Amino acid sequence: MMTQPIQMFDSLTSESAPAGGNTFKSAIVSYDERRMLELRARYARAEMIANGLGAAIVWLRGLYGRLTAAIGSDFRLRAAESQLYRMSDRELADIGLTRSEIAFAVREHVEGATPAVAADAFSSAANENLRRVA
């Protein structure tokens, strides 16, 4: 078994002096160039953060608008339901409704708020409400 000779630290390379010699001497920049580069980087970073914050604020404003619109729509739907539930059975019959149809009647004309009914091609409708939804 042969042993390797002990290497001295003088023969090892380092980051400050690579084995092939220091080829990065041409990349030395002056103090003013470095300051300008750092300044441009700061401006670019600030612009990126400002654009991101601006987009986030616009998104939050839209989210708040949609939330308040949904809450207002829900209040109007509940008010209409409450008004219909306060009517007598005879008054409901005059407008062509029964108490069980109030939720359908109120939400039927609002897009996306129709009560979900599982109706497929193999089941038959038990009443008129299912045919209206399907």
C-alpha positions as CSV (number, residue, x, y, z in Angstrom):
1,M,0.0,0.0,0.0
2,M,1.4,3.3,-1.1
3,T,0.9,6.4,1.0
4,Q,0.3,9.8,-0.4
5,P,2.7,12.6,0.4
6,I,1.6,15.2,2.8
7,Q,0.4,18.3,1.0
8,M,1.5,21.6,2.4
9,F,-0.9,24.6,2.6
10,D,1.3,26.6,0.2
11,S,0.3,24.3,-2.7
12,L,-3.5,24.6,-2.1
13,T,-5.5,27.2,-3.9
14,S,-8.0,29.7,-2.3
15,E,-10.8,31.9,-3.4
16,S,-8.6,34.9,-3.4
17,A,-6.0,33.3,-5.7
18,P,-7.5,30.6,-8.0
19,A,-5.3,27.9,-9.4
20,G,-5.4,29.4,-12.9
21,G,-4.4,32.9,-11.6
22,N,-6.7,35.8,-10.8
23,T,-8.7,36.5,-14.0
24,F,-11.1,38.8,-12.3
25,K,-8.8,41.8,-12.1
26,S,-10.4,43.3,-15.2
27,A,-13.8,43.5,-13.4
28,I,-12.6,45.9,-10.8
29,V,-14.9,48.9,-10.7
30,S,-14.3,52.3,-9.2
31,Y,-16.0,53.6,-6.1
32,D,-18.4,55.9,-8.2
33,E,-19.4,53.0,-10.5
34,R,-20.1,50.8,-7.5
35,R,-22.2,53.6,-5.9
36,M,-24.2,54.0,-9.2
37,L,-24.8,50.3,-9.4
38,E,-26.0,50.1,-5.8
39,L,-28.2,53.1,-6.4
40,R,-29.8,51.6,-9.5
41,A,-30.4,48.3,-7.6
42,R,-32.1,50.2,-4.8
43,Y,-34.3,52.1,-7.3
44,A,-35.2,48.8,-9.0
45,R,-36.0,47.1,-5.7
46,A,-38.1,50.1,-4.6
47,E,-40.0,50.1,-7.9
48,M,-40.7,46.4,-7.7
49,I,-42.0,46.7,-4.1
50,A,-44.1,49.7,-5.1
51,N,-45.6,47.9,-8.0
52,G,-46.4,44.9,-5.8
53,L,-48.0,47.0,-3.1
54,G,-50.0,48.9,-5.7
55,A,-51.3,45.6,-7.2
56,A,-52.1,44.3,-3.7
57,I,-54.1,47.4,-2.9
58,V,-56.1,47.2,-6.1
59,W,-56.8,43.5,-5.5
60,L,-57.9,44.2,-1.9
61,R,-60.1,47.1,-3.1
62,G,-61.8,44.7,-5.5
63,L,-62.2,42.0,-2.9
64,Y,-63.7,44.5,-0.5
65,G,-66.1,45.7,-3.2
66,R,-67.2,42.1,-4.0
67,L,-67.6,41.3,-0.4
68,T,-69.8,44.4,0.3
69,A,-71.9,43.7,-2.8
70,A,-72.4,40.1,-1.8
71,I,-73.5,41.1,1.7
72,G,-75.8,43.7,0.3
73,S,-77.3,41.2,-2.1
74,D,-77.8,38.7,0.7
75,F,-79.6,41.3,2.8
76,R,-81.9,42.1,-0.1
77,L,-82.6,38.4,-0.6
78,R,-83.4,37.9,3.0
79,A,-85.6,41.0,3.1
80,A,-87.6,39.7,0.1
81,E,-87.9,36.3,1.7
82,S,-89.1,37.8,4.9
83,Q,-91.7,39.9,3.1
84,L,-93.0,36.8,1.4
85,Y,-93.1,34.8,4.6
86,R,-95.1,37.5,6.3
87,M,-97.9,37.2,3.6
88,S,-100.8,34.9,4.3
89,D,-101.4,31.7,2.3
90,R,-104.2,33.4,0.3
91,E,-101.9,36.3,-0.7
92,L,-99.2,33.9,-1.7
93,A,-101.8,31.9,-3.8
94,D,-102.8,35.1,-5.5
95,I,-99.3,35.6,-6.8
96,G,-98.9,31.9,-7.7
97,L,-96.7,30.7,-4.8
98,T,-96.8,28.4,-1.9
99,R,-94.7,28.7,1.3
100,S,-92.4,25.9,0.1
101,E,-91.6,27.8,-3.1
102,I,-90.5,31.1,-1.5
103,A,-86.8,30.3,-1.5
104,F,-87.0,29.3,-5.2
105,A,-89.0,32.3,-6.1
106,V,-86.7,34.8,-4.5
107,R,-83.4,33.2,-5.6
108,E,-84.6,32.0,-9.0
109,H,-83.9,35.4,-10.7
110,V,-80.6,36.0,-9.0
111,E,-77.6,34.6,-11.0
112,G,-75.7,32.0,-9.0
113,A,-78.0,31.9,-6.1
114,T,-80.5,29.3,-7.2
115,P,-80.8,26.5,-4.6
116,A,-78.8,23.5,-5.8
117,V,-81.0,20.5,-6.8
118,A,-79.5,17.2,-7.8
119,A,-81.4,16.4,-11.0
120,D,-80.0,14.0,-13.5
121,A,-81.4,12.3,-16.7
122,F,-82.6,9.2,-14.8
123,S,-84.7,10.9,-12.1
124,S,-88.1,12.4,-12.8
125,A,-89.2,15.7,-11.4
126,A,-91.5,15.4,-8.3
127,N,-92.9,19.0,-8.9
128,E,-92.6,22.0,-11.0
129,N,-89.7,23.5,-9.1
130,L,-87.3,20.8,-10.3
131,R,-88.2,21.4,-13.9
132,R,-87.6,25.2,-13.6
133,V,-84.1,24.7,-12.2
134,A,-83.0,21.9,-14.6
